[in-house]
Amino acid sequence: MNPTDKILLHKIKTGDRPAFMMLYERYWDSLYRFVFARTKDKEVTEELLQNLWIKILENTESIQINHEESAKGYLLRYLHYRVIDYYNSHKKELLTVSIDDHENSVDITDNDYFEILEENDISVLFSMIDEVVSQLPVTEQKIYDLRIRKNMSVDETAEILGLSNKTVSNKLSKAVGEIREQLTPEYQSSKKFISLLVLMEILIK
């Protein structure tokens, strides 16, 4: 049985990275479609979604759920208002949109992106990451495991490994760079995967 959003959010609050990725996989496609249908801009859509995922990571308790323990309605409302903020800040005309129509069929022109999502399961991407990480120097593997997989802070990681904070950040940056370098071309073009790497890089800081 799949865990509810409430359970996932509780786990995310405790630093459970797999729970975050499960929530991420659960809603990425529908949220992307929702925002892109309103902005018609891939970069803006990716930026708004990235900010949402950061919000979930950094302020999990603010995410609301309904009686069915689903957070989808809150996530859509949040993005709805962020789209309005975007149009207001850029002095663009905002078409009248309703949050209730997010399930309606929308003709998305970002065909390459959706083809990638359909053809490549995200679990394959994470397997690729694991393979690259397994080939890194031992210290970088340990840093990656503590900082990314176990969601420890830079201070905690540095203390456990007896390294400086700067060394931890530098080596993790190298690890992320190696992951990027080892991606096959089709994965390199996947905005979904790039956003994951962006979130990883945020944790480096």
Accessible surface in RSA format (square Angstrom, percent):
REM  Atomic radii and reference values for relative SASA: ProtOr
REM  Chains: A
REM  Algorithm: Lee & Richards
REM  Probe-radius: 1.40
REM  Slices: 20
REM RES _ NUM      All-atoms   Total-Side   Main-Chain    Non-polar    All polar
REM                ABS   REL    ABS   REL    ABS   REL    ABS   REL    ABS   REL
RES MET A   1   231.63 120.0 145.64  96.4  85.99 204.7 121.82 103.6 109.82 145.5
RES ASN A   2   120.58  83.1 107.06 103.5  13.51  32.5  15.15  36.5 105.43 101.9
RES PRO A   3    32.15  23.4  24.72  22.5   7.43  27.0  30.93  25.5   1.22   7.6
RES THR A   4    39.09  27.8  32.90  33.3   6.19  14.8  39.07  52.5   0.01   0.0
RES ASP A   5     3.18   2.2   2.13   2.1   1.05   2.5   1.01   2.4   2.16   2.2
RES LYS A   6   110.07  53.7 107.77  66.1   2.30   5.5  56.55  50.9  53.51  57.0
RES ILE A   7    76.60  43.6  74.54  55.5   2.06   5.0  76.60  55.2   0.00   0.0
RES LEU A   8     2.00   1.1   2.00   1.4   0.00   0.0   2.00   1.4   0.00   0.0
RES LEU A   9    13.00   7.2  12.51   9.0   0.48   1.2  12.73   8.9   0.27   0.7
RES HIS A  10   122.32  66.9 116.12  80.7   6.20  15.9  79.32  81.7  43.00  50.0
RES LYS A  11    85.12  41.5  84.67  51.9   0.46   1.1  39.26  35.3  45.86  48.8
RES ILE A  12     9.81   5.6   1.93   1.4   7.88  19.0   2.14   1.5   7.67  20.8
RES LYS A  13   129.80  63.3 101.47  62.3  28.33  67.5  59.94  54.0  69.86  74.4
RES THR A  14   100.28  71.3  59.59  60.4  40.68  97.0  59.17  79.5  41.10  62.1
RES GLY A  15    20.74  25.6   0.00   N/A  20.74  25.6  13.37  36.7   7.38  16.5
RES ASP A  16    47.07  33.0  36.94  36.8  10.14  24.0  14.55  34.2  32.52  32.4
RES ARG A  17    27.96  11.7  26.50  13.5   1.46   3.5  22.96  31.4   5.00   3.0
RES PRO A  18    94.79  69.1  86.82  79.1   7.96  29.0  91.78  75.8   3.01  18.7
RES ALA A  19     4.40   4.0   0.92   1.4   3.48   7.9   3.73   5.2   0.67   1.8
RES PHE A  20     4.04   2.0   4.04   2.5   0.00   0.0   4.04   2.4   0.00   0.0
RES MET A  21    28.13  14.6  28.13  18.6   0.00   0.0  19.08  16.2   9.05  12.0
RES MET A  22    82.27  42.6  77.83  51.5   4.44  10.6  79.25  67.4   3.02   4.0
RES LEU A  23     0.13   0.1   0.13   0.1   0.00   0.0   0.13   0.1   0.00   0.0
RES TYR A  24     0.00   0.0   0.00   0.0   0.00   0.0   0.00   0.0   0.00   0.0
RES GLU A  25    75.65  43.4  58.68  44.4  16.97  40.4  15.40  29.8  60.25  49.2
RES ARG A  26    81.57  34.3  48.29  24.6  33.28  79.2  38.56  52.7  43.02  26.1
RES TYR A  27    17.25   8.1  17.25   9.8   0.00   0.0   9.31   7.0   7.94   9.8
RES TRP A  28     0.40   0.2   0.40   0.2   0.00   0.0   0.40   0.2   0.00   0.0
RES ASP A  29    57.25  40.1  56.93  56.7   0.33   0.8  19.28  45.4  37.98  37.9
RES SER A  30    36.95  31.2  28.01  37.4   8.94  20.6  30.76  65.5   6.19   8.7
RES LEU A  31     0.00   0.0   0.00   0.0   0.00   0.0   0.00   0.0   0.00   0.0
RES TYR A  32     0.00   0.0   0.00   0.0   0.00   0.0   0.00   0.0   0.00   0.0
RES ARG A  33    95.52  40.1  95.03  48.4   0.49   1.2  33.58  45.9  61.94  37.5
RES PHE A  34     4.18   2.1   0.42   0.3   3.76   9.8   3.88   2.4   0.30   0.9
RES VAL A  35     0.00   0.0   0.00   0.0   0.00   0.0   0.00   0.0   0.00   0.0
RES PHE A  36     9.86   4.9   9.86   6.1   0.00   0.0   9.86   6.0   0.00   0.0
RES ALA A  37    19.20  17.7   5.13   7.9  14.08  32.0   5.13   7.2  14.08  37.3
RES ARG A  38    25.76  10.8  12.46   6.4  13.30  31.7   6.31   8.6  19.45  11.8
RES THR A  39    13.63   9.7   0.00   0.0  13.63  32.5   0.00   0.0  13.63  20.6
RES LYS A  40   127.11  62.0 101.77  62.4  25.34  60.3  81.77  73.6  45.34  48.3
RES ASP A  41    50.17  35.1  45.91  45.7   4.27  10.1  11.70  27.5  38.47  38.4
RES LYS A  42    88.29  43.1  84.19  51.7   4.10   9.8  41.81  37.6  46.48  49.5
RES GLU A  43   139.10  79.9 132.88 100.5   6.22  14.8  47.98  92.8  91.12  74.4
RES VAL A  44    19.15  12.6  18.70  16.9   0.44   1.1  19.12  16.6   0.03   0.1
RES THR A  45     0.00   0.0   0.00   0.0   0.00   0.0   0.00   0.0   0.00   0.0
RES GLU A  46    31.03  17.8  30.31  22.9   0.72   1.7  10.80  20.9  20.23  16.5
RES GLU A  47   105.67  60.7 100.99  76.4   4.69  11.2  30.34  58.7  75.34  61.5
RES LEU A  48    20.13  11.2  19.37  13.9   0.76   1.9  19.61  13.8   0.51   1.4
RES LEU A  49     0.02   0.0   0.02   0.0   0.00   0.0   0.02   0.0   0.00   0.0
RES GLN A  50    46.32  25.9  45.38  33.2   0.94   2.2   0.94   2.0  45.38  34.4
RES ASN A  51    65.58  45.2  60.61  58.6   4.96  11.9  17.74  42.7  47.84  46.2
RES LEU A  52     0.00   0.0   0.00   0.0   0.00   0.0   0.00   0.0   0.00   0.0
RES TRP A  53     0.33   0.1   0.33   0.2   0.00   0.0   0.33   0.2   0.00   0.0
RES ILE A  54    32.88  18.7  32.88  24.5   0.00   0.0  32.88  23.7   0.00   0.0
RES LYS A  55    46.31  22.6  40.13  24.6   6.18  14.7  18.66  16.8  27.65  29.4
RES ILE A  56     0.00   0.0   0.00   0.0   0.00   0.0   0.00   0.0   0.00   0.0
RES LEU A  57    42.77  23.8  18.47  13.2  24.29  61.1  18.49  13.0  24.28  65.3
RES GLU A  58   130.14  74.7  92.67  70.1  37.47  89.2  41.06  79.4  89.08  72.7
RES ASN A  59    55.91  38.6  55.86  54.0   0.05   0.1  15.10  36.3  40.81  39.4
RES THR A  60     8.08   5.7   5.04   5.1   3.03   7.2   3.66   4.9   4.41   6.7
RES GLU A  61   117.00  67.2  81.88  61.9  35.12  83.6  51.01  98.7  65.99  53.9
RES SER A  62    33.76  28.5  19.52  26.1  14.23  32.8  29.90  63.7   3.86   5.4
RES ILE A  63    12.27   7.0   0.04   0.0  12.23  29.5   0.04   0.0  12.23  33.2
RES GLN A  64   108.50  60.7 103.29  75.5   5.20  12.4  34.01  72.4  74.49  56.5
RES ILE A  65    60.65  34.5  33.11  24.7  27.55  66.4  36.26  26.1  24.39  66.2
RES ASN A  66    68.25  47.1  52.47  50.7  15.78  38.0  37.13  89.4  31.12  30.1
RES HIS A  67   167.55  91.6 126.33  87.8  41.22 105.4 108.73 112.1  58.82  68.4
RES GLU A  68   121.25  69.6  97.07  73.4  24.18  57.6  34.94  67.6  86.31  70.5
RES GLU A  69    55.79  32.0  54.30  41.1   1.50   3.6  16.13  31.2  39.66  32.4
RES SER A  70    29.62  25.0  26.61  35.5   3.01   6.9  19.66  41.9   9.96  13.9
RES ALA A  71     0.06   0.1   0.04   0.1   0.02   0.0   0.06   0.1   0.00   0.0
RES LYS A  72    46.24  22.6  46.24  28.4   0.00   0.0  25.00  22.5  21.24  22.6
RES GLY A  73    29.82  36.8   0.00   N/A  29.82  36.8  26.59  73.0   3.23   7.2
RES TYR A  74    31.69  14.8  29.27  16.7   2.42   6.3  19.00  14.3  12.69  15.6
RES LEU A  75     0.12   0.1   0.12   0.1   0.00   0.0   0.12   0.1   0.00   0.0
RES LEU A  76     2.37   1.3   2.37   1.7   0.00   0.0   2.37   1.7   0.00   0.0
RES ARG A  77   107.24  45.0 107.23  54.7   0.01   0.0  42.99  58.8  64.25  38.9
RES TYR A  78    38.84  18.1  32.28  18.4   6.56  17.1  21.37  16.1  17.47  21.5
RES LEU A  79     0.00   0.0   0.00   0.0   0.00   0.0   0.00   0.0   0.00   0.0
RES HIS A  80    25.92  14.2  25.90  18.0   0.02   0.1   6.95   7.2  18.98  22.1
RES TYR A  81   119.12  55.6 119.03  67.7   0.09   0.2  72.95  54.8  46.17  56.9
RES ARG A  82    71.74  30.1  70.44  35.9   1.31   3.1  25.22  34.5  46.53  28.2
RES VAL A  83     1.18   0.8   1.18   1.1   0.00   0.0   1.18   1.0   0.00   0.0
RES ILE A  84    44.64  25.4  44.63  33.2   0.01   0.0  44.63  32.1   0.01   0.0
RES ASP A  85    68.14  47.7  63.97  63.7   4.16   9.8  27.19  64.0  40.95  40.8
RES TYR A  86    24.68  11.5  18.80  10.7   5.88  15.3  19.34  14.5   5.34   6.6
RES TYR A  87    24.45  11.4  24.34  13.8   0.11   0.3   6.47   4.9  17.98  22.2
RES ASN A  88    93.96  64.8  82.97  80.2  10.98  26.4  28.72  69.1  65.24  63.1
RES SER A  89    80.89  68.4  44.41  59.3  36.48  84.0  51.46 109.6  29.43  41.2
RES HIS A  90   101.83  55.7  81.26  56.5  20.56  52.6  59.56  61.4  42.27  49.2
RES LYS A  91   187.90  91.7 152.43  93.5  35.47  84.5 106.71  96.1  81.19  86.5
RES LYS A  92   104.76  51.1  88.40  54.2  16.36  38.9  57.20  51.5  47.56  50.7
RES GLU A  93   152.10  87.3 124.84  94.4  27.26  64.9  54.62 105.6  97.48  79.6
RES LEU A  94    56.84  31.7  32.62  23.3  24.22  60.9  32.62  22.9  24.22  65.2
RES LEU A  95   133.95  74.6 129.83  92.9   4.12  10.4 132.35  92.9   1.60   4.3
RES THR A  96   143.79 102.3 109.15 110.7  34.64  82.6  80.01 107.5  63.78  96.4
RES VAL A  97    40.23  26.5  20.55  18.6  19.68  47.4  24.13  21.0  16.10  43.7
RES SER A  98    51.46  43.5  45.93  61.3   5.53  12.7  38.72  82.4  12.75  17.9
RES ILE A  99    41.76  23.8  38.93  29.0   2.83   6.8  38.93  28.0   2.83   7.7
RES ASP A 100   123.02  86.2  97.42  97.0  25.60  60.5  32.50  76.5  90.52  90.3
RES ASP A 101    50.67  35.5  45.83  45.6   4.84  11.4  17.11  40.3  33.56  33.5
RES HIS A 102    55.66  30.4  33.62  23.4  22.05  56.4  30.36  31.3  25.30  29.4
RES GLU A 103   122.08  70.1  94.95  71.8  27.13  64.6  52.70 101.9  69.38  56.6
RES ASN A 104    94.80  65.4  83.40  80.6  11.40  27.5  24.41  58.8  70.39  68.0
RES SER A 105   120.75 102.0  80.60 107.6  40.15  92.5  55.40 118.0  65.34  91.5
RES VAL A 106    55.49  36.5  35.89  32.5  19.60  47.2  39.10  34.0  16.40  44.5
RES ASP A 107   125.94  88.2 106.46 106.0  19.48  46.1  43.81 103.1  82.13  81.9
RES ILE A 108    14.97   8.5   3.93   2.9  11.04  26.6   4.07   2.9  10.90  29.6
RES THR A 109   107.17  76.2  87.41  88.6  19.75  47.1  71.56  96.1  35.60  53.8
RES ASP A 110    11.68   8.2   5.14   5.1   6.54  15.5   6.82  16.1   4.86   4.8
RES ASN A 111    91.27  62.9  87.57  84.6   3.70   8.9  18.59  44.7  72.68  70.2
RES ASP A 112   106.13  74.3 103.02 102.5   3.10   7.3  30.24  71.2  75.88  75.7
RES TYR A 113     4.67   2.2   2.52   1.4   2.15   5.6   4.21   3.2   0.46   0.6
RES PHE A 114    17.66   8.8  17.66  10.9   0.00   0.0  17.66  10.7   0.00   0.0
RES GLU A 115    87.50  50.2  86.99  65.8   0.51   1.2  25.98  50.3  61.52  50.2
RES ILE A 116    20.18  11.5  19.57  14.6   0.61   1.5  20.12  14.5   0.06   0.2
RES LEU A 117    28.26  15.7  10.34   7.4  17.92  45.0  11.79   8.3  16.48  44.3
RES GLU A 118   137.19  78.8  98.22  74.3  38.97  92.8  46.38  89.7  90.81  74.1
RES GLU A 119   135.69  77.9 100.32  75.9  35.37  84.2  41.27  79.8  94.42  77.1
RES ASN A 120    30.35  20.9  22.69  21.9   7.67  18.5   2.86   6.9  27.49  26.6
RES ASP A 121    87.27  61.1  74.23  73.9  13.03  30.8  30.27  71.2  56.99  56.8
RES ILE A 122    10.74   6.1   5.66   4.2   5.08  12.2   6.29   4.5   4.45  12.1
RES SER A 123    63.44  53.6  59.37  79.2   4.08   9.4  44.73  95.2  18.72  26.2
RES VAL A 124    70.90  46.7  68.02  61.6   2.88   6.9  70.23  61.0   0.67   1.8
RES LEU A 125     4.93   2.7   4.90   3.5   0.03   0.1   4.93   3.5   0.00   0.0
RES PHE A 126    52.84  26.4  52.69  32.6   0.14   0.4  52.69  31.9   0.14   0.4
RES SER A 127    68.67  58.0  59.91  80.0   8.76  20.2  33.12  70.5  35.55  49.8
RES MET A 128    38.92  20.2  31.89  21.1   7.02  16.7  38.44  32.7   0.47   0.6
RES ILE A 129     6.07   3.5   6.07   4.5   0.00   0.0   6.07   4.4   0.00   0.0
RES ASP A 130    70.66  49.5  67.15  66.8   3.51   8.3  23.66  55.7  47.00  46.9
RES GLU A 131    97.99  56.3  94.78  71.7   3.21   7.6  39.92  77.2  58.07  47.4
RES VAL A 132    10.72   7.1   9.16   8.3   1.56   3.7  10.35   9.0   0.37   1.0
RES VAL A 133     3.29   2.2   3.29   3.0   0.00   0.0   3.29   2.9   0.00   0.0
RES SER A 134    64.93  54.9  43.73  58.4  21.20  48.8  40.04  85.3  24.89  34.9
RES GLN A 135   133.06  74.4  97.61  71.3  35.45  84.4  42.32  90.1  90.74  68.8
RES LEU A 136    15.26   8.5   9.04   6.5   6.23  15.6   9.46   6.6   5.81  15.6
RES PRO A 137    82.25  59.9  69.49  63.3  12.76  46.4  81.85  67.6   0.40   2.5
RES VAL A 138    98.26  64.7  94.42  85.5   3.83   9.2  94.51  82.1   3.74  10.2
RES THR A 139    50.36  35.8  48.92  49.6   1.45   3.4  13.08  17.6  37.28  56.4
RES GLU A 140     6.85   3.9   6.50   4.9   0.35   0.8   0.24   0.5   6.61   5.4
RES GLN A 141    54.47  30.5  52.85  38.6   1.62   3.9   9.92  21.1  44.55  33.8
RES LYS A 142   107.27  52.3 103.54  63.5   3.73   8.9  54.32  48.9  52.96  56.4
RES ILE A 143     0.00   0.0   0.00   0.0   0.00   0.0   0.00   0.0   0.00   0.0
RES TYR A 144     8.68   4.1   8.68   4.9   0.00   0.0   0.06   0.0   8.62  10.6
RES ASP A 145    38.22  26.8  38.22  38.0   0.00   0.0  11.46  27.0  26.76  26.7
RES LEU A 146    16.05   8.9  16.05  11.5   0.00   0.0  16.05  11.3   0.00   0.0
RES ARG A 147    18.22   7.7  18.22   9.3   0.00   0.0   0.05   0.1  18.17  11.0
RES ILE A 148    11.64   6.6  11.64   8.7   0.00   0.0  11.64   8.4   0.00   0.0
RES ARG A 149    94.32  39.6  81.60  41.6  12.72  30.3  41.44  56.6  52.87  32.0
RES LYS A 150   116.89  57.0  96.22  59.0  20.67  49.2  57.58  51.8  59.31  63.2
RES ASN A 151    50.05  34.5  32.91  31.8  17.15  41.3   0.34   0.8  49.71  48.0
RES MET A 152    53.86  27.9  52.68  34.9   1.18   2.8  53.02  45.1   0.83   1.1
RES SER A 153    47.48  40.1  41.73  55.7   5.75  13.2  42.65  90.8   4.83   6.8
RES VAL A 154    20.13  13.2  18.20  16.5   1.93   4.6  18.20  15.8   1.93   5.2
RES ASP A 155    90.84  63.6  86.02  85.6   4.83  11.4  30.09  70.8  60.76  60.6
RES GLU A 156    88.13  50.6  85.97  65.0   2.16   5.1  31.58  61.1  56.54  46.2
RES THR A 157     0.00   0.0   0.00   0.0   0.00   0.0   0.00   0.0   0.00   0.0
RES ALA A 158     5.26   4.8   4.84   7.5   0.42   1.0   4.84   6.8   0.42   1.1
RES GLU A 159   146.54  84.1 121.48  91.9  25.06  59.7  50.18  97.1  96.36  78.7
RES ILE A 160    99.25  56.5  67.57  50.3  31.68  76.4  74.14  53.4  25.11  68.1
RES LEU A 161    45.53  25.4  20.17  14.4  25.36  63.7  25.03  17.6  20.50  55.2
RES GLY A 162    66.42  81.9   0.00   N/A  66.42  81.9  36.60 100.4  29.82  66.8
RES LEU A 163    56.16  31.3  38.75  27.7  17.41  43.8  45.06  31.6  11.10  29.9
RES SER A 164    63.12  53.3  47.83  63.8  15.29  35.2  51.71 110.1  11.41  16.0
RES ASN A 165    69.14  47.7  64.92  62.7   4.22  10.2  25.30  60.9  43.84  42.4
RES LYS A 166   155.15  75.7 146.57  89.9   8.59  20.4  95.36  85.8  59.79  63.7
RES THR A 167    41.53  29.5  38.81  39.3   2.72   6.5  15.89  21.3  25.64  38.8
RES VAL A 168     0.49   0.3   0.49   0.4   0.00   0.0   0.49   0.4   0.00   0.0
RES SER A 169    29.12  24.6  28.68  38.3   0.44   1.0  19.36  41.2   9.76  13.7
RES ASN A 170    75.06  51.8  72.00  69.6   3.06   7.4  20.82  50.1  54.24  52.4
RES LYS A 171    59.54  29.0  59.52  36.5   0.01   0.0  21.80  19.6  37.74  40.2
RES LEU A 172     1.02   0.6   0.50   0.4   0.52   1.3   1.02   0.7   0.00   0.0
RES SER A 173    55.19  46.6  45.56  60.8   9.63  22.2  30.53  65.0  24.66  34.5
RES LYS A 174   129.50  63.2 116.12  71.2  13.38  31.9  78.71  70.8  50.80  54.1
RES ALA A 175     0.10   0.1   0.10   0.2   0.00   0.0   0.10   0.1   0.00   0.0
RES VAL A 176     1.75   1.2   1.75   1.6   0.00   0.0   1.75   1.5   0.00   0.0
RES GLY A 177    33.38  41.2   0.00   N/A  33.38  41.2  27.81  76.3   5.56  12.5
RES GLU A 178    64.09  36.8  61.27  46.4   2.82   6.7  12.23  23.7  51.86  42.3
RES ILE A 179     0.00   0.0   0.00   0.0   0.00   0.0   0.00   0.0   0.00   0.0
RES ARG A 180    78.43  32.9  76.25  38.9   2.18   5.2  39.59  54.1  38.84  23.5
RES GLU A 181   128.01  73.5 110.00  83.2  18.02  42.9  32.29  62.5  95.72  78.2
RES GLN A 182    91.32  51.1  73.31  53.6  18.01  42.9  11.24  23.9  80.08  60.7
RES LEU A 183     8.98   5.0   1.20   0.9   7.78  19.6   1.20   0.8   7.78  20.9
RES THR A 184    52.00  37.0  49.16  49.8   2.84   6.8  51.98  69.8   0.01   0.0
RES PRO A 185   102.94  75.0  96.03  87.5   6.91  25.1  97.33  80.4   5.61  34.9
RES GLU A 186    88.15  50.6  81.75  61.8   6.40  15.2  38.95  75.3  49.20  40.2
RES TYR A 187    16.03   7.5  16.03   9.1   0.00   0.0   5.42   4.1  10.61  13.1
RES GLN A 188    82.23  46.0  69.82  51.0  12.41  29.6  21.53  45.8  60.70  46.0
RES SER A 189    61.41  51.9  46.21  61.7  15.21  35.0  48.49 103.3  12.93  18.1
RES SER A 190     0.38   0.3   0.38   0.5   0.00   0.0   0.00   0.0   0.38   0.5
RES LYS A 191    71.62  34.9  71.02  43.6   0.60   1.4  17.95  16.2  53.67  57.2
RES LYS A 192    18.88   9.2  18.88  11.6   0.00   0.0   1.77   1.6  17.12  18.2
RES PHE A 193     0.06   0.0   0.06   0.0   0.00   0.0   0.06   0.0   0.00   0.0
RES ILE A 194    46.87  26.7  46.87  34.9   0.00   0.0  46.87  33.8   0.00   0.0
RES SER A 195     7.32   6.2   6.43   8.6   0.89   2.0   1.60   3.4   5.72   8.0
RES LEU A 196     6.65   3.7   5.92   4.2   0.73   1.8   5.92   4.2   0.73   2.0
RES LEU A 197     0.02   0.0   0.02   0.0   0.00   0.0   0.02   0.0   0.00   0.0
RES VAL A 198    35.27  23.2  35.11  31.8   0.16   0.4  35.11  30.5   0.16   0.4
RES LEU A 199     7.90   4.4   7.71   5.5   0.19   0.5   7.71   5.4   0.19   0.5
RES MET A 200    17.41   9.0  17.17  11.4   0.25   0.6  11.77  10.0   5.64   7.5
RES GLU A 201    51.87  29.8  50.65  38.3   1.23   2.9  18.88  36.5  33.00  26.9
RES ILE A 202    45.66  26.0  39.67  29.6   5.99  14.4  39.67  28.6   5.99  16.3
RES LEU A 203    29.21  16.3  27.86  19.9   1.35   3.4  29.21  20.5   0.00   0.0
RES ILE A 204    13.29   7.6  12.77   9.5   0.52   1.3  12.96   9.3   0.33   0.9
RES LYS A 205   185.67  90.6 138.84  85.2  46.83 111.5 117.48 105.7  68.19  72.6
END  Absolute sums over single chains surface
CHAIN  1 A    11271.4       9395.1       1876.4       5797.9       5473.5
END  Absolute sums over all chains
TOTAL         11271.4       9395.1       1876.4       5797.9       5473.5
